[in-house]
Amino acid sequence: MKKLIAIAASVATLALIGPAAAQSPIIIKFSHVVAPNTPKGQGAEKFKELAEKYTNGKVKVEVYPNSQLYKDKEEVEALQLGAVQMLAPSLAKFGPLGVKEFEVFDLPYILPDKAALARITKGPIGKGLLAKLEPKGITGLAYWDNGFKIMTANRPLIHVQDFQGLKMRIQSSKVLDAQFRALGAIPQVLAFSEVYQAMQTGVVDGNENTPSNVYTQKMHEVQKYMTISNHGYIGYAVIVNKKFWDGLPPDVRTQVDKAMAEATEFANGISQKENDDAIVAMKKAGTTTFHEQTAAEKAEWMKALEPVTQEMASRVGKDLIAAFKKEAGAKSN
């Protein structure tokens, strides 16, 4: 906390420097916790390229991957204090911030496919959720896709009873906590950057994540079994410090917004391929046994996890869940 306050104070001091500084580029520090070669990492680099190009150098984007600046729990606070200007945290991060509605994305089996996801994030539900960040000093710019999650552990995860007693790493989310308790596992909140070592030393037995995150963090080296379950979803919201964003010259903000729209299209376009490629690479490495979930096994998991949605309705919002399910189940035009 002291580190964040000190950095925020230095940012405020720089803002008071006279007209000479006005000729310097506007710096956007973009911090994230995953590897550069993930969909989010590549999206951040694409945004940097386009923002600097479209503003003719008036903006300089500094990308800090792999928790170089802040871990999961620190980054949103750093943004609010102005120590960084831009983040792309997972949607689960907004629950602890007080915007519990975002945890609807964490509900098991709430999203049947990417078409449903697009209808929600591009429509009034997605926009309404981003608007809830404004009172927190945050402006939501876009949703970036990562993909559907797989389960990993050091024993096969085929039936619900296989989870019994396993220590499973989760992001800080009441929904994910309830999910693993429903499966008989013991949820453990850990920063993303600490997961590999925790697996290696036995602090946790397994986790859920997208294949690209599992592969780029080398979790397949310390996990013997993986189940391709697609039981849940991980996505991100690209957010910016509201005061910083509102203070940008209108012409610069327009060009940065354009860069973000194109970077979003790019990031969302590569996420599925990156996940597919990660599974191929992990299978080739030969350190992990993969299990493709059958329809009967999926039905068993769904039955066990069904009470989670009911339990979380009072937290996430019954009406929001109903609207989410209705839109997710709608047919694409």
C-alpha positions in Angstrom: 0.0 0.0 0.0 2.8 2.4 0.9 4.4 1.6 -2.5 1.2 2.5 -4.3 0.7 5.7 -2.4 4.3 6.8 -3.1 4.0 6.1 -6.8 0.6 7.9 -7.0 2.2 10.9 -5.3 5.0 11.0 -7.8 2.4 10.8 -10.6 0.5 13.8 -9.1 3.8 15.7 -8.9 4.6 15.1 -12.5 1.1 16.4 -13.5 2.0 19.8 -11.9 5.1 20.3 -14.0 4.9 23.3 -16.3 4.2 23.8 -20.0 7.6 22.4 -21.0 6.3 19.0 -20.1 3.3 19.4 -22.4 5.5 18.6 -25.4 6.4 15.2 -24.0 4.3 12.2 -25.0 1.4 11.2 -22.9 2.4 7.9 -21.1 -0.1 5.1 -20.8 1.3 2.4 -18.5 -0.5 -0.8 -19.3 0.0 -3.5 -16.7 -1.1 -7.1 -16.8 -0.3 -10.4 -15.1 -0.1 -12.9 -18.0 2.6 -13.7 -20.5 3.2 -11.6 -23.6 2.3 -14.5 -25.9 -1.2 -15.0 -24.5 -4.3 -13.4 -26.2 -4.3 -10.6 -23.6 -0.5 -10.1 -23.9 -0.7 -9.9 -27.7 -3.7 -7.6 -27.5 -1.8 -5.2 -25.3 1.1 -5.1 -27.7 -1.3 -4.5 -30.6 -2.9 -1.7 -28.7 0.5 -0.1 -28.1 1.4 -0.3 -31.8 -1.9 1.2 -32.9 -2.2 3.9 -30.3 1.3 5.2 -31.0 0.6 5.1 -34.7 -2.8 6.8 -34.7 -1.7 9.6 -32.3 1.5 10.2 -34.3 3.6 9.7 -31.2 1.5 11.9 -28.9 0.9 8.8 -26.8 3.5 6.3 -25.7 2.2 3.0 -24.3 4.4 1.1 -21.9 3.3 -2.6 -21.5 4.3 -4.4 -18.4 3.4 -8.2 -18.6 3.8 -11.1 -16.2 3.1 -9.1 -13.0 6.2 -7.0 -13.5 4.6 -4.1 -11.7 1.7 -5.5 -9.7 0.1 -8.8 -8.8 -3.6 -9.6 -9.1 -4.7 -8.1 -5.8 -2.6 -4.9 -6.3 -3.3 -3.8 -9.8 -6.8 -2.4 -9.6 -5.9 -0.3 -6.6 -2.8 0.9 -8.5 -5.1 2.0 -11.3 -7.4 3.9 -9.0 -4.5 5.7 -7.5 -3.1 6.7 -10.9 0.1 4.6 -10.6 -0.9 2.9 -13.9 -3.3 4.1 -16.4 -4.6 0.9 -18.0 -5.3 -2.7 -17.1 -7.1 -5.7 -18.5 -8.0 -7.7 -15.3 -10.2 -10.8 -15.4 -13.8 -10.1 -14.9 -13.7 -11.9 -11.5 -11.5 -9.0 -10.1 -14.5 -6.6 -9.9 -16.4 -8.6 -7.3 -13.9 -7.7 -4.5 -14.0 -4.1 -5.8 -17.7 -4.0 -4.9 -19.1 -4.6 -8.3 -20.4 -8.1 -7.6 -22.5 -8.2 -10.8 -19.4 -9.1 -12.9 -19.2 -12.4 -11.1 -22.1 -13.6 -13.3 -19.4 -14.4 -15.9 -17.9 -16.9 -13.3 -21.1 -19.0 -13.0 -20.5 -22.5 -14.2 -22.0 -23.3 -17.6 -23.6 -19.9 -17.9 -22.1 -19.3 -21.4 -22.8 -22.1 -24.0 -20.5 -20.7 -26.7 -18.6 -17.7 -28.1 -21.7 -16.4 -30.0 -23.6 -16.1 -26.8 -20.6 -14.3 -25.2 -20.5 -11.8 -28.1 -24.2 -11.0 -27.8 -23.8 -10.2 -24.1 -20.5 -8.2 -24.1 -21.5 -6.2 -27.2 -25.1 -5.6 -26.1 -26.8 -3.6 -23.3 -25.8 -6.1 -20.6 -22.1 -5.8 -21.2 -22.3 -2.0 -21.5 -24.4 -1.7 -18.4 -21.8 -3.7 -16.4 -19.0 -1.5 -17.6 -21.0 1.6 -16.5 -21.0 0.3 -12.9 -17.3 0.8 -12.7 -17.6 4.6 -13.2 -18.3 5.4 -9.5 -15.0 3.5 -8.7 -13.0 6.0 -10.7 -12.7 3.5 -13.6 -13.8 3.7 -17.2 -14.4 0.4 -19.0 -13.2 0.4 -22.6 -13.7 -3.1 -24.0 -14.1 -6.8 -23.3 -11.2 -9.1 -24.3 -11.8 -12.8 -24.7 -9.6 -15.5 -23.3 -11.7 -18.6 -23.5 -13.3 -21.5 -21.8 -11.5 -23.2 -18.9 -10.1 -26.7 -18.4 -9.4 -28.4 -15.1 -5.9 -29.5 -14.1 -4.7 -31.6 -11.2 -2.3 -34.4 -10.2 -5.0 -37.0 -10.4 -7.6 -37.6 -13.1 -10.7 -35.3 -12.8 -13.4 -37.3 -14.5 -16.2 -37.7 -12.0 -17.4 -35.2 -9.3 -16.0 -37.4 -6.5 -12.5 -37.0 -8.0 -12.4 -33.4 -6.7 -12.9 -34.6 -3.1 -10.4 -32.9 -0.8 -8.3 -31.4 -3.6 -6.8 -27.9 -2.9 -7.8 -26.0 -6.1 -6.4 -22.5 -6.9 -9.0 -19.9 -7.7 -9.1 -16.2 -8.4 -10.8 -14.1 -5.6 -14.4 -14.8 -6.5 -17.3 -15.9 -4.2 -18.8 -17.8 -7.2 -15.6 -19.7 -7.9 -15.3 -20.5 -4.2 -18.8 -21.9 -4.2 -18.1 -23.8 -7.4 -15.3 -25.8 -5.9 -17.0 -26.4 -2.6 -19.9 -27.8 -4.6 -17.5 -30.3 -6.1 -16.0 -31.2 -2.8 -12.7 -29.4 -3.3 -11.0 -26.8 -1.1 -10.6 -23.5 -2.9 -7.4 -21.6 -2.4 -7.1 -17.9 -3.5 -3.6 -17.3 -5.0 -2.1 -14.6 -7.2 -1.7 -15.9 -10.8 2.1 -15.3 -10.7 2.3 -17.7 -7.7 0.4 -20.7 -9.1 3.3 -22.6 -10.8 5.4 -22.7 -7.6 2.3 -23.6 -5.5 1.7 -26.5 -7.8 5.3 -27.5 -7.8 5.5 -27.5 -4.0 2.1 -29.1 -3.3 0.5 -25.9 -1.8 -2.3 -26.5 -4.3 -3.2 -29.7 -6.2 -4.7 -28.1 -9.2 -6.6 -25.3 -10.8 -8.9 -24.2 -13.6 -7.8 -21.9 -16.4 -7.7 -21.5 -20.1 -5.3 -23.6 -22.1 -3.2 -20.6 -23.2 -2.7 -19.5 -19.6 -1.9 -23.0 -18.5 0.7 -23.5 -21.2 2.4 -20.1 -21.1 2.8 -20.4 -17.3 4.2 -24.0 -17.8 1.7 -25.5 -15.5 1.6 -28.6 -17.6 5.1 -29.3 -16.3 3.7 -29.7 -12.7 0.2 -31.1 -13.5 -0.2 -34.7 -14.5 -3.8 -34.6 -15.7 -6.1 -32.2 -17.5 -9.8 -32.4 -18.4 -11.1 -30.4 -21.3 -14.4 -29.5 -19.6 -15.2 -25.9 -20.9 -17.2 -25.6 -17.7 -16.5 -21.9 -17.2 -15.2 -18.8 -18.9 -12.4 -16.3 -18.5 -12.5 -12.9 -20.0 -11.1 -9.5 -19.3 -12.3 -5.9 -19.2 -9.8 -3.4 -20.5 -10.1 -0.5 -18.0 -8.5 2.9 -17.7 -8.2 5.4 -14.8 -11.3 7.6 -15.3 -9.6 10.9 -14.4 -6.8 10.2 -16.8 -9.2 9.2 -19.6 -11.4 12.2 -19.2 -8.4 14.5 -19.1 -7.0 13.4 -22.5 -7.3 15.9 -25.3 -10.5 15.0 -27.3 -8.6 14.3 -30.5 -6.1 12.0 -28.7 -8.9 10.2 -26.9 -10.6 9.6 -30.2 -7.5 8.0 -31.7 -6.8 5.9 -28.6 -10.4 4.7 -28.7 -10.0 3.7 -32.3 -6.8 1.8 -31.4 -8.6 0.0 -28.6 -11.4 -1.0 -30.9 -9.0 -2.5 -33.4 -6.9 -4.2 -30.7 -10.0 -5.7 -29.3 -11.0 -7.2 -32.6 -7.5 -8.6 -33.0 -7.3 -10.0 -29.4 -10.7 -11.6 -29.7 -9.9 -13.0 -33.1 -6.8 -15.0 -31.9 -8.0 -16.3 -28.5 -9.5 -19.6 -29.8 -6.5 -20.4 -32.0 -4.1 -19.6 -29.1 -6.0 -22.0 -26.8 -6.2 -24.7 -29.5 -2.5 -24.4 -30.2 -1.7 -24.6 -26.4 -3.5 -27.9 -26.1 -1.6 -29.3 -29.1 1.7 -28.1 -27.6 1.0 -29.5 -24.2 0.0 -32.9 -25.7 3.2 -32.9 -27.6 5.2 -32.2 -24.5 4.0 -35.5 -23.1 4.0 -34.5 -19.5 0.2 -34.4 -19.1 -2.6 -36.9 -19.8 -5.6 -35.2 -21.4 -9.2 -36.3 -20.9 -12.0 -35.2 -23.3 -15.2 -34.9 -21.3 -18.1 -37.1 -22.4 -21.7 -35.9 -22.5 -22.6 -38.1 -19.5 -19.7 -36.7 -17.5 -20.6 -33.1 -18.4 -24.2 -33.8 -17.2 -22.8 -35.1 -13.9 -20.7 -32.0 -13.4 -23.6 -29.7 -14.4 -26.0 -31.4 -11.9 -23.4 -31.0 -9.1 -22.8 -27.3 -10.0 -26.4 -26.3 -10.6 -27.0 -25.2 -7.0 -24.1 -22.6 -7.3 -26.2 -20.4 -9.6 -29.1 -20.5 -7.1 -26.8 -19.8 -4.2 -25.2 -16.9 -5.9 -28.4 -15.2 -7.1 -28.6 -13.0 -4.0 -25.0 -11.8 -4.6 -24.8 -11.4 -8.3 -28.5 -10.5 -8.9 -31.4 -12.8 -9.8 -32.6 -10.5 -12.6 -29.1 -10.2 -14.1 -28.7 -13.9 -14.1 -32.1 -14.3 -15.8 -31.2 -11.6 -18.4 -27.8 -13.2 -19.0 -29.3 -16.7 -19.5 -32.0 -15.3 -21.8 -29.4 -13.5 -24.0 -27.0 -16.5 -23.9 -29.8 -18.8 -25.1 -31.0 -16.4 -27.9 -30.4 -17.4 -31.5 -27.9 -15.4 -33.5 -29.4 -13.5 -36.5 
